[in-house]
Amino acid sequence: MDYNEKIGNYGEATVLIYPSGLRRVSIDGIYEMMKKARQLLLEGDYIQACEKFYKAAEETIKILAELYAPETIKKVKERIMKKENPWDIRLLYEATKEIAKNIGEPHGEIIRRGWRSALDLHRDCFHEFLMTDQHIKDSVEDVEMLFNEAKKIVKEWETNEMMFATINTFPAPDDYFIPSE
C-alpha cells in the first residue's frame, strides 16, 4: 500500500507547505476535523470524538510552531533529515511551551490549557475511558479555545503569505520535507 492510500483514510484535506518547508493541514482542514469531532460528540461517540479533538489540537500546535516555535521546528527538520518520525509527544510538549512563551499572555495560557486538555482527551477518554461527561465537555471547550486562538493568528498568515503552495493530497514520506534554500 502506498503512503497516499494509507493517509487517504483520513479524508480530503488541504495541505499547505509552510515557509519552513514542512507540510501541514490548513487551518480550514483543522476546522473540518473539529466539526466532525463535534458531530461525533453529539451522536454520543465519545471515544472517536475525543480522538478527533486531540488530532485537531495536535495539528493546531504544529501550525502554531511554524510561527512561534523556531527551535522546535529546527528539531523536527533534523529528525526528518535523519529519516525519523518528525513529531512525538515530547516535541509537541516542547512546541507548546515555546509557543506559549513566545506568543505571550493571555494567549499562552489558552495554548497551554488547550494542549493539556487535548492530552486528557487522548489519554483519559480515547485510551482509558476515565472521563466524565463534564470533564469531556470542559476539555473540548479548552481545545476549541486553542483552535479559535490559533485561527485568529493563522488564518491571516495563511491568506497573506505568498510562500505557500497548496496541495490536495498528502506527501509521500520521502517528500515530507522540502529543504529551504
Secondary structure, DSSP 8 states (H G I E B T S, - for coil): --HHHHHHTT----EEE-TTSBEEE-HHHHHHHHHHHHHHHHTT-HHHHHHHHHHHHHHHHHHHHHHH-HHHHHHHHHHHHTTS-S--HHHHHHHHHHHHHHH-TTHHHHHHHHHHHHHHIIIIIIIT----HHHHHHHHHHHHHHHHHHHHHHHHHHHH-TT-EEESS---GGGSB----
